[in-house]
Amino acid sequence: QVQLVESGGGLVQPGGSLRLSCAASRFRFSRDYMYWVRQAPGKGLEWVSAINTGGGSTYYADSVKGRFTISMNNAKNTLYLQMNSLKPEDTALYYCAPVDRSPRFINEAIIRGSLKGQGTQVTVSS
């Protein structure tokens, strides 16, 4: 059974940084895209960033562009999300997910059906 384990979340002050990791077991990054998505309290799932596992192209939601960086290490079967200049509105449960389509063609239902881990909590607060 595919397992994706997210880690690296925590409590950080506004302006701080965190690096999230997503370790895959019994799974290789063979889908077209790997995503980081998040769910804030009382809100739906939204995609944050994506990376094309073949060509390496990266994509970012407008809300995180310039602050977050997605990367992957195929040898370690691990996906990362470097988050800088964190804001209180970044507070959410963060998940990684494999999806077979680009950000232009996904919606919350597709994201929800792609989740395979428990997520890691990020809280940005002073």
DSSP file with accessible surface (Angstrom, degrees, kcal/mol):
  #  RESIDUE AA STRUCTURE BP1 BP2  ACC     N-H-->O    O-->H-N    N-H-->O    O-->H-N    TCO  KAPPA ALPHA  PHI   PSI    X-CA   Y-CA   Z-CA
    1    1 A Q              0   0  197      0, 0.0     2,-0.1     0, 0.0    24,-0.1   0.000 360.0 360.0 360.0 136.0    0.0    0.0    0.0
    2    2 A V        -     0   0   47     22,-0.0     2,-0.4     1,-0.0    24,-0.2  -0.389 360.0-171.9 -66.3 134.5    1.3    3.4   -1.0
    3    3 A Q  E     -A   25   0A  97     22,-2.0    22,-2.6    -2,-0.1     2,-0.5  -0.997  13.5-175.6-131.0 134.2    2.4    5.5    1.9
    4    4 A L  E     -A   24   0A   4    112,-0.9     2,-0.6    -2,-0.4   114,-0.4  -0.998  10.3-163.2-124.2 125.1    3.4    9.2    2.0
    5    5 A V  E     -A   23   0A  84     18,-2.7    18,-2.6    -2,-0.5     2,-0.3  -0.938   3.4-159.8-116.3 113.7    4.6   10.5    5.3
    6    6 A E  E     +A   22   0A  14     -2,-0.6     2,-0.3    16,-0.2    16,-0.2  -0.695  21.0 158.8 -89.7 144.3    4.7   14.3    5.7
    7    7 A S  E     +A   21   0A  59     14,-2.4    14,-2.7    -2,-0.3   113,-0.1  -0.941  34.2  74.0-153.1 170.6    7.0   15.9    8.3
    8    8 A G        +     0   0   36     -2,-0.3    11,-0.3     1,-0.3    -1,-0.1   0.348  61.6 131.4 103.8  -4.7    8.7   19.1    9.3
    9    9 A G        +     0   0   26     12,-0.1     2,-0.3     9,-0.1    -1,-0.3  -0.137  22.0 126.3 -72.3 174.6    5.7   21.1   10.4
   10   10 A G  E     -d  122   0B  29    111,-0.8   113,-2.8   110,-0.1     2,-0.5  -0.981  59.1 -51.4 165.8-169.3    5.6   23.1   13.7
   11   11 A L  E     +d  123   0B 132     -2,-0.3     2,-0.3   111,-0.2   113,-0.2  -0.859  55.6 167.1 -99.0 127.4    5.0   26.4   15.3
   12   12 A V  E     -d  124   0B  24    111,-2.7   113,-2.1    -2,-0.5     3,-0.1  -0.980  33.8-113.0-140.8 149.9    6.8   29.3   13.9
   13   13 A Q    >   -     0   0  136     -2,-0.3     3,-2.4   111,-0.2    73,-0.2  -0.456  51.2 -80.8 -77.7 154.6    6.6   33.1   14.2
   14   14 A P  T 3  S+     0   0   58      0, 0.0    73,-0.2     0, 0.0    -1,-0.1  -0.297 121.6  28.9 -53.5 138.2    5.6   35.3   11.3
   15   15 A G  T 3  S+     0   0   52     71,-3.3    70,-0.7     1,-0.3    72,-0.1   0.271  99.3 119.2  90.3  -9.5    8.5   35.8    9.0
   16   16 A G    <   -     0   0   19     -3,-2.4    70,-2.4    70,-0.2     2,-0.3  -0.076  55.3-124.0 -81.9-176.0   10.0   32.5   10.0
   17   17 A S        +     0   0   61     67,-0.2     2,-0.3    68,-0.2    67,-0.2  -0.931  20.7 179.5-132.5 152.4   10.9   29.4    7.9
   18   18 A L  E     - B   0  83A  33     65,-2.2    65,-3.4    -2,-0.3     2,-0.5  -0.979  17.5-145.4-144.6 153.6   10.1   25.7    7.8
   19   19 A R  E     - B   0  82A 129    -11,-0.3     2,-0.3    -2,-0.3    63,-0.2  -0.970  16.7-158.6-122.9 116.0   11.1   22.9    5.5
   20   20 A L  E     - B   0  81A   0     61,-2.9    61,-2.1    -2,-0.5     2,-0.3  -0.671   5.3-160.8 -91.0 147.4    8.5   20.2    4.9
   21   21 A S  E     -AB   7  80A  28    -14,-2.7   -14,-2.4    -2,-0.3     2,-0.4  -0.942   9.6-162.7-126.3 150.6    9.4   16.7    3.8
   22   22 A a  E     -AB   6  79A   0     57,-2.4    57,-2.4    -2,-0.3     2,-0.5  -0.942  11.3-165.1-133.9 107.6    7.3   14.0    2.1
   23   23 A A  E     -AB   5  78A  46    -18,-2.6   -18,-2.7    -2,-0.4     2,-0.4  -0.827   7.6-151.5 -99.0 131.4    8.8   10.5    2.2
   24   24 A A  E     -A    4   0A  16     53,-2.1     2,-0.4    -2,-0.5   -20,-0.2  -0.847  11.6-174.4-105.9 134.6    7.3    7.9    0.0
   25   25 A S  E    S+A    3   0A  44    -22,-2.6   -22,-2.0    -2,-0.4     3,-0.1  -0.971  75.3   6.9-124.8 145.6    7.3    4.2    0.7
   26   26 A R  S    S+     0   0  178     -2,-0.4     2,-0.3   -24,-0.2    -1,-0.1   0.827 119.7  87.2  55.0  32.4    6.1    1.5   -1.7
   27   27 A F        -     0   0   28     -3,-0.1     2,-0.4   -25,-0.1    -1,-0.1  -0.964  59.2-160.3-160.2 135.5    5.8    4.4   -4.2
   28   28 A R        -     0   0  150     -2,-0.3     2,-3.2    -3,-0.1     3,-0.4  -0.906  42.7 -99.8-117.0 153.1    8.0    6.1   -6.7
   29   29 A F  S    S+     0   0   16     -2,-0.4     5,-0.1     1,-0.2    49,-0.0  -0.345  74.6 133.6 -70.2  73.7    7.3    9.6   -8.0
   30   30 A S        +     0   0   94     -2,-3.2    -1,-0.2     3,-0.1     2,-0.1   0.605  37.5  94.8-103.4 -14.7    5.9    8.2  -11.2
   31   31 A R  S    S-     0   0  110     -3,-0.4    22,-0.3     1,-0.1    69,-0.1  -0.371  89.8-108.7 -69.0 162.5    2.8   10.3  -11.5
   32   32 A D  S    S+     0   0   88      1,-0.1    21,-2.2    20,-0.1    22,-0.5   0.848  95.8  22.5 -63.7 -35.5    3.1   13.4  -13.7
   33   33 A Y  E     -FE  52  99B  31     66,-1.8    66,-2.5    19,-0.3     2,-0.4  -0.979  58.3-153.4-136.1 146.2    3.1   15.8  -10.8
   34   34 A M  E     -FE  51  98B   1     17,-2.1    17,-2.2    -2,-0.4     2,-0.3  -0.977  26.9-163.6-113.7 135.5    3.7   15.8   -7.0
   35   35 A Y  E     -FE  50  97B   0     62,-3.1    62,-2.1    -2,-0.4     2,-0.5  -0.846  23.1-148.1-118.1 153.2    1.8   18.5   -5.1
   36   36 A W  E     +FE  49  96B   0     13,-2.8    12,-3.0    -2,-0.3    13,-1.8  -0.986  31.4 174.3-107.7 129.3    1.9   20.2   -1.8
   37   37 A V  E     -FE  47  95B   1     58,-3.0    58,-2.9    -2,-0.5     2,-0.3  -0.875  10.9-159.1-129.3 164.4   -1.6   21.0   -0.7
   38   38 A R  E     -FE  46  94B   9      8,-2.6     8,-2.5    -2,-0.3     2,-0.4  -0.978  12.9-153.5-145.4 157.3   -3.0   22.5    2.5
   39   39 A Q  E     -FE  45  93B  54     54,-2.0    54,-2.3    -2,-0.3     6,-0.2  -0.946  15.5-158.0-134.2 111.6   -6.2   22.8    4.4
   40   40 A A    >   -     0   0   19      4,-0.6     3,-2.4    -2,-0.4    52,-0.2  -0.479  44.6 -73.6 -81.4 158.2   -6.6   25.8    6.8
   41   41 A P  T 3  S+     0   0  104      0, 0.0    -1,-0.1     0, 0.0     3,-0.1  -0.272 119.1   2.3 -54.4 126.3   -9.1   25.6    9.7
   42   42 A G  T 3  S+     0   0   93      1,-0.2     2,-0.3    -3,-0.1    -2,-0.0   0.550 115.5  99.7  75.8   7.4  -12.7   25.8    8.3
   43   43 A K  S <  S-     0   0  149     -3,-2.4    -1,-0.2     1,-0.1     3,-0.1  -0.758  71.3-105.0-123.0 168.9  -11.5   26.0    4.7
   44   44 A G        -     0   0   31     -2,-0.3    -4,-0.6     1,-0.1     2,-0.3  -0.192  48.3 -77.0 -83.0 178.1  -11.3   23.6    1.8
   45   45 A L  E     -F   39   0B  11     -6,-0.2     2,-0.4    -8,-0.1    -6,-0.2  -0.579  49.4-176.3 -75.7 138.8   -8.2   22.0    0.3
   46   46 A E  E     -F   38   0B  79     -8,-2.5    -8,-2.6    -2,-0.3     2,-0.3  -0.995  26.7-118.1-135.5 143.2   -6.1   24.2   -1.9
   47   47 A W  E     +F   37   0B  60     -2,-0.4   -10,-0.3   -10,-0.2     3,-0.1  -0.578  26.7 179.6 -78.9 143.8   -3.0   23.4   -3.9
   48   48 A V  E     -     0   0B   0    -12,-3.0    13,-2.6     1,-0.4     2,-0.3   0.772  62.1 -10.1-108.9 -45.7    0.1   25.3   -2.8
   49   49 A S  E     -FG  36  60B   0    -13,-1.8   -13,-2.8    11,-0.2    -1,-0.4  -0.987  55.6-166.1-157.9 155.0    2.8   24.1   -5.2
   50   50 A A  E     -FG  35  59B   0      9,-2.1     9,-2.5    -2,-0.3     2,-0.4  -0.983   4.7-158.7-145.0 154.2    3.5   21.4   -7.7
   51   51 A I  E     -FG  34  58B  10    -17,-2.2   -17,-2.1    -2,-0.3     2,-0.6  -1.000  23.2-126.5-136.0 133.9    6.4   19.9   -9.5
   52   52 A N  E  >  -F   33   0B  35      5,-2.9     4,-2.1    -2,-0.4   -19,-0.3  -0.726  19.4-151.4 -76.1 119.6    6.5   17.9  -12.8
   53   53 A T  T  4 S+     0   0   21    -21,-2.2    -1,-0.1    -2,-0.6   -20,-0.1   0.700  89.5  43.0 -72.6 -17.0    8.3   14.7  -11.9
   54   54 A G  T  4 S+     0   0   68    -22,-0.5    -1,-0.2     3,-0.1   -21,-0.1   0.925 129.1  19.3 -89.2 -58.0    9.6   14.3  -15.4
   55   55 A G  T  4 S-     0   0   68      2,-0.1    -2,-0.2     1,-0.0    -1,-0.0   0.655  94.8-126.1 -91.3 -17.1   10.8   17.7  -16.5
   56   56 A G     <  +     0   0   35     -4,-2.1    -3,-0.1     1,-0.2    16,-0.0   0.504  49.8 158.0  86.2   3.8   11.1   19.4  -13.1
   57   57 A S        -     0   0   62     -6,-0.1    -5,-2.9     1,-0.1     2,-0.3  -0.339  28.1-147.7 -62.2 143.6    8.9   22.4  -13.9
   58   58 A T  E     -G   51   0B  64     -7,-0.2     2,-0.3    -9,-0.0    -7,-0.2  -0.851  12.7-165.7-118.2 154.0    7.5   24.0  -10.8
   59   59 A Y  E     -G   50   0B  75     -9,-2.5    -9,-2.1    -2,-0.3     2,-0.4  -0.985   3.3-168.9-138.5 145.1    4.2   25.7  -10.1
   60   60 A Y  E     -G   49   0B  45     -2,-0.3   -11,-0.2   -11,-0.2     2,-0.1  -0.995  25.6-117.7-138.3 140.7    3.1   27.9   -7.2
   61   61 A A    >>  -     0   0   12    -13,-2.6     3,-1.8    -2,-0.4     4,-1.2  -0.447  36.7-113.8 -66.0 150.4   -0.2   29.4   -6.1
   62   62 A D  T 34 S+     0   0  137      1,-0.3     3,-0.3     2,-0.2    -1,-0.1   0.834 113.5  64.1 -57.1 -33.7   -0.2   33.2   -6.1
   63   63 A S  T 34 S+     0   0   54      1,-0.2    -1,-0.3     3,-0.0   -15,-0.1   0.693 115.0  28.2 -67.3 -18.3   -0.4   33.3   -2.3
   64   64 A V  T X> S+     0   0    0     -3,-1.8     3,-2.5   -16,-0.2     4,-2.0   0.445  84.6 130.4-121.8  -1.9    3.0   31.6   -1.9
   65   65 A K  T 3< S+     0   0  124     -4,-1.2     4,-0.1    -3,-0.3   -16,-0.0  -0.261  79.6  16.1 -60.2 133.0    4.9   32.6   -5.0
   66   66 A G  T 34 S+     0   0   81      2,-0.4    -1,-0.3     1,-0.1     3,-0.1   0.303 124.6  60.9  88.3 -11.2    8.3   34.0   -4.1
   67   67 A R  T <4 S+     0   0   26     -3,-2.5    17,-2.1     1,-0.2     2,-0.3   0.683  96.1  54.3-115.6 -33.3    8.2   32.6   -0.6
   68   68 A F  E  <  -C   83   0A   3     -4,-2.0    -2,-0.4    15,-0.2     2,-0.4  -0.814  59.0-164.9-108.1 148.5    7.9   28.8   -1.1
   69   69 A T  E     -C   82   0A  75     13,-2.5    13,-3.0    -2,-0.3     2,-0.3  -0.987   5.8-156.4-134.2 125.0   10.1   26.5   -3.1
   70   70 A I  E     +C   81   0A   6     -2,-0.4     2,-0.3    11,-0.2    11,-0.2  -0.753  23.0 157.1 -98.0 143.0    9.2   22.9   -4.1
   71   71 A S  E     -C   80   0A  47      9,-1.7     9,-3.2    -2,-0.3     2,-0.3  -0.967  21.2-151.4-153.9 168.3   11.9   20.3   -4.8
   72   72 A M  E     -C   79   0A  42     -2,-0.3     2,-0.5     7,-0.2     7,-0.2  -0.991  11.2-150.1-146.8 152.2   12.4   16.6   -4.9
   73   73 A N  E  >> -C   78   0A  52      5,-3.0     5,-2.1    -2,-0.3     4,-0.7  -0.939  10.5-171.2-121.5 102.5   15.1   14.1   -4.5
   74   74 A N  T  45S+     0   0   74     -2,-0.5     3,-0.5     1,-0.2   -45,-0.1   0.861  85.0  58.1 -64.4 -35.1   14.3   11.0   -6.6
   75   75 A A  T  45S+     0   0   96      1,-0.3    -1,-0.2    -3,-0.1    -2,-0.0   0.869 115.9  35.4 -63.3 -35.5   17.2    9.0   -5.1
   76   76 A K  T  45S-     0   0  140     -3,-0.3    -1,-0.3     2,-0.2   -52,-0.3   0.444 104.9-129.7 -95.6  -2.2   15.7    9.5   -1.7
   77   77 A N  T  <5 +     0   0   17     -4,-0.7   -53,-2.1    -3,-0.5     2,-0.4   0.916  63.3 136.1  54.0  45.6   12.1    9.3   -2.9
   78   78 A T  E   < -BC  23  73A  17     -5,-2.1    -5,-3.0   -55,-0.2     2,-0.4  -0.978  44.7-155.5-133.1 138.6   11.4   12.5   -1.0
   79   79 A L  E     -BC  22  72A   0    -57,-2.4   -57,-2.4    -2,-0.4     2,-0.3  -0.863  17.2-162.5-108.9 144.9    9.6   15.7   -1.8
   80   80 A Y  E     -BC  21  71A  24     -9,-3.2    -9,-1.7    -2,-0.4     2,-0.3  -0.897  16.6-164.6-127.6 157.3   10.3   19.0   -0.1
   81   81 A L  E     -BC  20  70A   0    -61,-2.1   -61,-2.9    -2,-0.3     2,-0.6  -0.893  10.0-160.3-140.2 108.7    8.7   22.3    0.5
   82   82 A Q  E     -BC  19  69A  61    -13,-3.0   -13,-2.5    -2,-0.3     2,-0.6  -0.814  12.8-166.3 -86.6 122.6   10.9   25.2    1.7
   83   83 A M  E     +BC  18  68A   0    -65,-3.4   -65,-2.2    -2,-0.6     2,-0.3  -0.950  10.8 173.4-118.0 117.1    8.7   27.8    3.2
   84   84 A N        +     0   0   57    -17,-2.1   -67,-0.2    -2,-0.6   -68,-0.2  -0.759  59.4  24.1-116.5 164.8   10.1   31.3    4.0
   85   85 A S  S    S-     0   0   69    -70,-0.7    -1,-0.2    -2,-0.3   -69,-0.2   0.900  84.4-159.9  48.9  48.8    8.6   34.5    5.1
   86   86 A L        -     0   0    3    -70,-2.4   -71,-3.3    -3,-0.2   -70,-0.2  -0.255   7.5-158.5 -65.4 145.7    5.7   32.6    6.7
   87   87 A K    >   -     0   0   86    -73,-0.2     3,-2.5   -72,-0.1     4,-0.3  -0.858  31.9-109.4-120.1 157.7    2.5   34.4    7.4
   88   88 A P  G >  S+     0   0   69      0, 0.0     3,-1.9     0, 0.0    36,-0.4   0.850 117.7  63.4 -55.4 -32.8   -0.4   33.6    9.8
   89   89 A E  G 3  S+     0   0  124      1,-0.3   -49,-0.0   -49,-0.0    -3,-0.0   0.570  89.0  69.4 -72.0  -5.4   -2.5   32.8    6.8
   90   90 A D  G <  S+     0   0    1     -3,-2.5    -1,-0.3    34,-0.1     2,-0.2   0.527  70.1 120.8 -83.7  -6.9   -0.1   30.0    6.0
   91   91 A T    <   +     0   0   31     -3,-1.9     2,-0.3    -4,-0.3    32,-0.2  -0.414  41.9 108.8 -60.6 122.4   -1.4   28.1    9.0
   92   92 A A  E    S- H   0 122B   1     30,-2.0    30,-2.8    -2,-0.2     2,-0.6  -0.971  74.9 -82.3-176.5 170.6   -2.8   24.8    7.8
   93   93 A L  E     -EH  39 121B  46    -54,-2.3   -54,-2.0    -2,-0.3     2,-0.4  -0.872  49.6-149.6 -91.5 123.2   -2.4   21.1    7.7
   94   94 A Y  E     +EH  38 120B   0     26,-2.8    26,-2.2    -2,-0.6     2,-0.3  -0.837  18.0 179.1-104.0 135.1   -0.1   20.4    4.8
   95   95 A Y  E     -E   37   0B  30    -58,-2.9   -58,-3.0    -2,-0.4     2,-0.3  -0.922  21.3-139.9-126.9 154.1   -0.1   17.3    2.6
   96   96 A a  E     +E   36   0B   0     -2,-0.3    20,-0.7   -60,-0.2    21,-0.3  -0.841  27.7 177.7-106.3 152.9    1.8   15.9   -0.3
   97   97 A A  E     -E   35   0B   0    -62,-2.1   -62,-3.1    -2,-0.3     2,-0.4  -0.971  29.0-128.6-156.7 138.1   -0.1   14.2   -3.1
   98   98 A P  E     +E   34   0B   4      0, 0.0     2,-0.4     0, 0.0   -64,-0.2  -0.749  33.6 175.5 -87.3 132.3    0.6   12.6   -6.4
   99   99 A V  E     -E   33   0B   2    -66,-2.5   -66,-1.8    -2,-0.4    -2,-0.0  -0.997  32.2-141.4-139.1 144.0   -1.7   13.8   -9.2
  100  100 A D  S    S+     0   0   73     -2,-0.4     2,-0.3   -68,-0.2   -66,-0.1   0.077  79.0  59.8 -96.2  26.1   -1.7   13.0  -12.9
  101  101 A R  S    S-     0   0   98    -68,-0.1    -2,-0.1   -70,-0.0   -68,-0.0  -0.990  82.7-101.9-149.4 160.2   -2.5   16.5  -14.1
  102  102 A S    >   -     0   0   17     -2,-0.3     3,-2.4     1,-0.1     4,-0.1  -0.240  44.7 -97.3 -77.9 165.8   -1.2   20.0  -14.0
  103  103 A P  G >  S+     0   0   18      0, 0.0     3,-1.0     0, 0.0    -1,-0.1   0.746 119.6  68.4 -56.2 -23.6   -2.6   22.7  -11.6
  104  104 A R  G 3  S+     0   0  209      1,-0.2    -2,-0.0     3,-0.0    -3,-0.0   0.761 106.1  39.4 -65.2 -22.4   -4.7   24.1  -14.5
  105  105 A F  G <  S+     0   0  118     -3,-2.4     2,-0.3     2,-0.0    -1,-0.2   0.076  95.6  94.7-120.5  21.2   -6.8   20.9  -14.4
  106  106 A I    <   +     0   0   23     -3,-1.0     2,-0.3    -4,-0.1   -59,-0.1  -0.805  41.9 179.2-113.3 159.4   -7.3   20.1  -10.7
  107  107 A N     >  -     0   0   86     -2,-0.3     4,-2.4   -61,-0.0     5,-0.2  -0.855  48.3 -85.8-143.3 179.9   -9.9   20.9   -8.2
  108  108 A E  H  > S+     0   0   82     -2,-0.3     4,-3.0     1,-0.2     5,-0.2   0.877 123.8  54.5 -61.9 -37.1  -10.6   20.1   -4.6
  109  109 A A  H  > S+     0   0   74      1,-0.2     4,-2.0     2,-0.2    -1,-0.2   0.914 109.9  46.8 -64.3 -40.7  -12.3   16.8   -5.3
  110  110 A I  H  > S+     0   0   37      2,-0.2     4,-0.7     1,-0.2    -1,-0.2   0.920 112.9  49.7 -66.1 -42.3   -9.3   15.6   -7.3
  111  111 A I  H >X S+     0   0    5     -4,-2.4     3,-1.5     1,-0.2     4,-0.7   0.954 110.0  50.3 -60.7 -47.6   -6.9   16.7   -4.6
  112  112 A R  H >< S+     0   0  117     -4,-3.0     3,-0.9     1,-0.3    -1,-0.2   0.892 108.7  52.3 -61.1 -38.0   -8.9   15.0   -1.8
  113  113 A G  H 3< S+     0   0   63     -4,-2.0    -1,-0.3     1,-0.2    -2,-0.2   0.639 107.5  54.1 -72.1 -12.0   -8.9   11.8   -3.8
  114  114 A S  H << S+     0   0   18     -3,-1.5    -1,-0.2    -4,-0.7    -2,-0.2   0.510  78.7 114.7 -98.8  -8.6   -5.2   11.9   -4.1
  115  115 A L    <<  +     0   0   42     -3,-0.9   -18,-0.1    -4,-0.7     3,-0.0  -0.443  27.0 162.4 -69.0 136.3   -4.3   12.3   -0.5
  116  116 A K        +     0   0   93    -20,-0.7  -112,-0.9    -2,-0.1     2,-0.2   0.288  52.6  60.8-133.4   3.3   -2.3    9.4    1.0
  117  117 A G  S    S-     0   0   13    -21,-0.3  -112,-0.2  -114,-0.2   -22,-0.0  -0.677  79.2-113.2-125.8-176.8   -0.8   10.7    4.1
  118  118 A Q        -     0   0  167   -114,-0.4  -113,-0.1    -2,-0.2   -23,-0.1   0.570  55.6-132.1 -94.3 -12.6   -1.7   12.2    7.5
  119  119 A G        -     0   0   16   -115,-0.2     2,-0.4   -23,-0.1   -24,-0.2  -0.020   9.9-103.0  84.4 167.0   -0.3   15.7    6.8
  120  120 A T  E     - H   0  94B  18    -26,-2.2   -26,-2.8  -113,-0.1     2,-0.4  -1.000  30.7-123.1-133.2 133.3    1.9   17.9    8.9
  121  121 A Q  E     - H   0  93B  85     -2,-0.4  -111,-0.8   -28,-0.2     2,-0.5  -0.605  21.8-169.6 -83.6 130.2    0.6   20.9   10.9
  122  122 A V  E     -dH  10  92B   0    -30,-2.8   -30,-2.0    -2,-0.4     2,-0.5  -0.984   5.2-176.9-116.4 124.2    2.1   24.3   10.3
  123  123 A T  E     -d   11   0B  46   -113,-2.8  -111,-2.7    -2,-0.5     2,-0.6  -0.987   7.6-167.8-124.6 122.4    1.1   27.0   12.7
  124  124 A V  E     +d   12   0B   4     -2,-0.5     2,-0.3   -36,-0.4  -111,-0.2  -0.935  33.0 132.0-112.1 110.7    2.3   30.6   12.1
  125  125 A S              0   0   61   -113,-2.1    -2,-0.1    -2,-0.6   -38,-0.0  -0.990 360.0 360.0-158.6 147.5    1.7   32.7   15.2
  126  126 A S              0   0  130     -2,-0.3  -113,-0.1  -113,-0.2    -1,-0.1   0.427 360.0 360.0 -93.8 360.0    3.4   35.2   17.4
